[in-house]
Amino acid sequence: PVDALTYEEVEQLAAAAQQADGKDYSTPLHLYAAQQSDMQGFYVLAYDDDADKLVAVAAALDDVGFHTFDWSLVVDPLYRNIGVGTAMFNAMQQALAMRQSAGDLAVVVEDAPFGRALVEKEGYTYSFSEATFEAVPMLCETNAVTLRPYVDDEAALIELYADAFGDTADESQQLIDYNLQREGTTIWLAESNGQLVGTVTTTVLNNE
């Protein structure tokens, strides 16, 4: 976890970039996990010493526990187009290599003016899009679909992961075991007419 001062600096940088670009960078910078002691990840920070100011941040998180990292970087709008982004990219690659990462995924905010062009220039190719939503948590049932917690549904869930994502049985088993062991995490199963039709995993970030 990062200390309170560093968290505040990263938060302020994300806010400055959001004001300039109209995009929310807090999620790709993993601010939700930055102060959690059980999360596996790291930040790379760049400062302007003369201004005593954080001007760029790269954030990497192994949220699934497979030693693969989702990472993203943000540069202060006033410090773009002078090579800071490329320097941060290189620093991130060095940090991933030092940790012997098994794989990585570069995360960029859709239609943001900075980010995708940089990683594509460095050899990354588009893989998929993901939407992030926020909602008040609640558990409800309809006549068509019932949502319930996971209870020894290993075989059915492995089959669902294979159908949906092409995951192997071993990959699915690792993911299930990781989520079952992680504190505050619950695997939910959606059923229709007694058949598994979907799944979602939730994690309580704090108990306050």
Backbone hydrogen bonds in HBPLUS format (Angstrom, degrees):
<---DONOR---> <-ACCEPTOR-->    atom                        ^
c    i                          cat <-CA-CA->   ^        H-A-AA   ^      H-
h    n   atom  resd res      DA  || num        DHA   H-A  angle D-A-AA Bond
n    s   type  num  typ     dist DA aas  dist angle  dist       angle   num
A0002-VAL N   A0034-ALA O   2.92 MM  32  5.98 155.7  1.98 151.3 158.5     1
A0007-TYR N   A0003-ASP O   2.99 MM   4  6.21 163.8  2.01 157.4 162.6     2
A0008-GLU N   A0004-ALA O   2.99 MM   4  6.18 156.8  2.05 144.1 150.1     3
A0009-GLU N   A0005-LEU O   2.98 MM   4  6.28 151.8  2.06 147.2 155.0     4
A0010-VAL N   A0006-THR O   2.94 MM   4  6.21 164.0  1.96 157.3 160.6     5
A0011-GLU N   A0007-TYR O   2.89 MM   4  6.05 159.7  1.93 150.2 156.5     6
A0012-GLN N   A0008-GLU O   2.92 MM   4  6.09 152.3  2.00 143.7 150.9     7
A0013-LEU N   A0009-GLU O   2.97 MM   4  6.23 154.9  2.03 147.2 154.0     8
A0014-ALA N   A0010-VAL O   2.93 MM   4  6.17 162.4  1.96 151.8 156.4     9
A0015-ALA N   A0011-GLU O   2.99 MM   4  6.19 150.1  2.08 141.7 150.1    10
A0016-ALA N   A0012-GLN O   2.94 MM   4  6.19 152.9  2.01 146.4 153.3    11
A0017-ALA N   A0013-LEU O   2.97 MM   4  6.23 160.1  2.01 152.6 157.6    12
A0018-GLN N   A0014-ALA O   2.91 MM   4  6.06 151.0  1.99 141.9 150.5    13
A0019-GLN N   A0015-ALA O   2.92 MM   4  6.12 155.0  1.98 146.4 152.6    14
A0020-ALA N   A0016-ALA O   3.13 MM   4  6.36 150.6  2.22 141.4 148.8    15
A0021-ASP N   A0017-ALA O   2.84 MM   4  5.92 156.9  1.89 150.7 157.3    16
A0022-GLY N   A0018-GLN O   2.65 MM   4  4.97 144.2  1.77 138.8 145.2    17
A0029-LEU N   A0025-TYR O   3.18 MM   4  6.19 141.0  2.34 144.7 155.0    18
A0031-LEU N   A0026-SER O   3.14 MM   5  5.58 171.5  2.15 166.5 165.0    19
A0030-HIS N   A0027-THR O   2.83 MM   3  5.01 158.9  1.88 114.3 118.7    20
A0033-ALA N   A0030-HIS O   3.06 MM   3  5.54 153.1  2.13 111.8 119.5    21
A0034-ALA N   A0031-LEU O   3.35 MM   3  5.01 151.3  2.44  94.9 102.9    22
A0036-GLN N   A0033-ALA O   3.14 MM   3  5.35 170.8  2.15 118.0 118.4    23
A0039-MET N   A0036-GLN O   3.38 MM   3  5.79 171.5  2.39 114.5 116.5    24
A0062-ASP N   A0040-GLN O   2.72 MM  22  5.37 175.8  1.72 171.9 172.4    25
A0042-PHE N   A0060-ALA O   2.95 MM  18  5.45 151.4  2.03 142.3 149.5    26
A0060-ALA N   A0042-PHE O   2.94 MM  18  5.45 164.0  1.97 168.5 171.2    27
A0044-VAL N   A0058-ALA O   2.78 MM  14  5.00 153.4  1.85 148.6 154.9    28
A0058-ALA N   A0044-VAL O   2.87 MM  14  5.00 154.8  1.93 147.4 153.9    29
A0046-ALA N   A0056-ALA O   2.98 MM  10  5.08 152.7  2.05 153.6 148.2    30
A0055-VAL N   A0046-ALA O   2.84 MM   9  5.81 163.8  1.87 154.4 160.0    31
A0048-ASP N   A0053-LYS O   2.84 MM   5  5.32 161.3  1.87 158.2 162.9    32
A0052-ASP N   A0048-ASP O   2.74 MM   4  5.66 116.4  2.15 142.0 161.0    33
A0053-LYS N   A0048-ASP O   3.19 MM   5  5.32 155.3  2.26 134.6 141.7    34
A0076-ASP N   A0055-VAL O   2.76 MM  21  5.07 179.4  1.76 151.6 151.4    35
A0057-VAL N   A0074-VAL O   2.93 MM  17  5.55 159.9  1.97 159.1 165.8    36
A0074-VAL N   A0057-VAL O   2.86 MM  17  5.55 158.3  1.91 161.2 168.1    37
A0059-ALA N   A0072-SER O   2.80 MM  13  5.51 157.5  1.85 162.8 170.1    38
A0072-SER N   A0059-ALA O   2.95 MM  13  5.51 146.5  2.06 148.2 159.0    39
A0061-LEU N   A0070-ASP O   2.92 MM   9  5.40 149.8  2.01 141.6 151.1    40
A0070-ASP N   A0061-LEU O   2.99 MM   9  5.40 165.3  2.02 147.7 145.0    41
A0102-ALA N   A0067-HIS O   2.85 MM  35  5.67 163.3  1.88 160.3 160.9    42
A0069-PHE N   A0103-GLY O   3.01 MM  34  6.49 152.2  2.09 145.8 145.4    43
A0105-LEU N   A0069-PHE O   2.86 MM  36  6.29 150.4  1.95 153.6 156.5    44
A0071-TRP N   A0105-LEU O   2.92 MM  34  6.24 163.4  1.94 157.5 161.0    45
A0107-VAL N   A0071-TRP O   2.73 MM  36  5.78 167.7  1.74 166.1 166.9    46
A0079-TYR N   A0076-ASP O   2.81 MM   3  5.41 163.6  1.83 126.3 132.0    47
A0087-ALA N   A0083-GLY O   3.09 MM   4  6.27 158.2  2.14 146.9 153.1    48
A0088-MET N   A0084-VAL O   2.90 MM   4  6.15 154.2  1.96 151.6 158.7    49
A0089-PHE N   A0085-GLY O   2.91 MM   4  6.16 153.6  1.98 146.1 153.8    50
A0090-ASN N   A0086-THR O   2.98 MM   4  6.23 162.7  2.01 150.5 154.2    51
A0091-ALA N   A0087-ALA O   2.98 MM   4  6.19 153.6  2.05 142.8 150.5    52
A0092-MET N   A0088-MET O   2.88 MM   4  6.11 152.9  1.96 148.5 155.6    53
A0093-GLN N   A0089-PHE O   2.99 MM   4  6.30 157.9  2.04 151.0 156.7    54
A0094-GLN N   A0090-ASN O   3.03 MM   4  6.29 154.5  2.10 146.3 152.9    55
A0095-ALA N   A0091-ALA O   2.96 MM   4  6.20 154.0  2.03 144.7 152.0    56
A0096-LEU N   A0092-MET O   2.90 MM   4  6.15 156.1  1.96 153.2 159.2    57
A0097-ALA N   A0093-GLN O   2.98 MM   4  6.16 156.9  2.03 144.5 151.0    58
A0098-MET N   A0094-GLN O   2.90 MM   4  6.12 155.4  1.96 148.1 154.7    59
A0099-ARG N   A0095-ALA O   3.18 MM   4  6.37 143.9  2.32 138.2 146.8    60
A0101-SER N   A0096-LEU O   3.08 MM   5  5.42 168.2  2.09 151.2 154.3    61
A0100-GLN N   A0097-ALA O   2.98 MM   3  4.85 157.2  2.04 102.0 108.7    62
A0112-ALA N   A0109-VAL O   3.09 MM   3  5.53 158.2  2.13 135.0 133.3    63
A0119-VAL N   A0115-GLY O   3.14 MM   4  6.49 166.0  2.16 161.7 163.0    64
A0120-GLU N   A0116-ARG O   2.93 MM   4  6.04 159.9  1.97 155.6 161.6    65
A0121-LYS N   A0117-ALA O   2.98 MM   4  6.01 147.2  2.09 137.4 146.3    66
A0122-GLU N   A0118-LEU O   3.14 MM   4  6.44 135.3  2.34 139.6 151.6    67
A0124-TYR N   A0119-VAL O   2.97 MM   5  5.52 160.8  2.01 152.4 146.5    68
A0123-GLY N   A0120-GLU O   3.09 MM   3  5.15 162.5  2.13 105.8 108.8    69
A0142-THR N   A0145-VAL O   3.12 MM   3  5.39 174.3  2.12 165.9 164.4    70
A0146-THR N   A0191-GLU O   2.83 MM  45  5.19 159.8  1.87 149.8 156.7    71
A0191-GLU N   A0146-THR O   2.80 MM  45  5.19 161.6  1.83 151.1 157.3    72
A0148-ARG N   A0189-LEU O   2.95 MM  41  5.40 157.7  2.00 147.5 154.4    73
A0189-LEU N   A0148-ARG O   2.73 MM  41  5.40 171.2  1.74 167.2 169.4    74
A0150-TYR N   A0187-ILE O   2.78 MM  37  5.39 141.3  1.93 163.7 158.7    75
A0157-LEU N   A0153-ASP O   3.00 MM   4  6.11 160.6  2.04 160.5 166.9    76
A0158-ILE N   A0154-GLU O   2.90 MM   4  6.06 160.1  1.94 157.0 162.3    77
A0159-GLU N   A0155-ALA O   3.08 MM   4  6.29 156.1  2.14 144.7 151.1    78
A0160-LEU N   A0156-ALA O   2.99 MM   4  6.24 149.8  2.08 141.1 149.6    79
A0161-TYR N   A0157-LEU O   2.93 MM   4  6.20 162.1  1.96 153.7 157.4    80
A0162-ALA N   A0158-ILE O   3.04 MM   4  6.24 154.6  2.11 144.9 151.9    81
A0163-ASP N   A0159-GLU O   2.98 MM   4  6.24 156.9  2.04 147.6 153.5    82
A0164-ALA N   A0160-LEU O   2.88 MM   4  6.03 160.2  1.92 154.1 159.8    83
A0165-PHE N   A0161-TYR O   2.82 MM   4  5.57 164.1  1.84 146.0 151.4    84
A0166-GLY N   A0162-ALA O   2.94 MM   4  4.31 134.8  2.15 110.2 120.2    85
A0172-SER N   A0168-THR O   2.97 MM   4  6.21 163.5  2.00 153.7 158.3    86
A0173-GLN N   A0169-ALA O   2.88 MM   4  6.02 155.3  1.94 146.1 153.3    87
A0174-GLN N   A0170-ASP O   2.97 MM   4  6.20 156.9  2.03 148.9 154.3    88
A0175-LEU N   A0171-GLU O   3.10 MM   4  6.35 157.4  2.15 146.2 152.0    89
A0176-ILE N   A0172-SER O   2.91 MM   4  6.15 162.9  1.94 153.9 158.5    90
A0177-ASP N   A0173-GLN O   2.92 MM   4  6.06 170.1  1.93 152.0 155.0    91
A0178-TYR N   A0174-GLN O   2.94 MM   4  6.05 158.1  1.98 145.0 151.5    92
A0179-ASN N   A0175-LEU O   3.02 MM   4  6.21 165.9  2.04 151.3 154.4    93
A0180-LEU N   A0176-ILE O   2.93 MM   4  6.11 151.7  2.01 151.5 159.8    94
A0181-GLN N   A0177-ASP O   3.07 MM   4  6.19 143.6  2.21 144.2 152.8    95
A0182-ARG N   A0178-TYR O   3.08 MM   4  6.14 129.5  2.35 142.1 155.0    96
A0185-THR N   A0182-ARG O   3.24 MM   3  5.69 153.3  2.31 138.1 135.7    97
A0204-VAL N   A0184-GLY O   2.95 MM  20  5.10 159.0  1.99 132.3 137.7    98
A0186-THR N   A0202-THR O   2.87 MM  16  5.42 157.0  1.92 154.5 161.9    99
A0202-THR N   A0186-THR O   2.97 MM  16  5.42 160.7  2.01 156.6 158.8   100
A0188-TRP N   A0200-VAL O   2.77 MM  12  5.27 164.2  1.80 162.3 167.4   101
A0200-VAL N   A0188-TRP O   3.11 MM  12  5.27 153.8  2.18 134.7 141.2   102
A0190-ALA N   A0198-GLY O   2.83 MM   8  4.87 175.4  1.84 138.4 137.1   103
A0197-VAL N   A0190-ALA O   2.82 MM   7  5.69 173.1  1.82 157.4 159.9   104
A0192-SER N   A0195-GLN O   2.89 MM   3  5.29 156.5  1.95 146.6 151.0   105
A0195-GLN N   A0192-SER O   3.03 MM   3  5.29 162.4  2.06 111.1 116.8   106
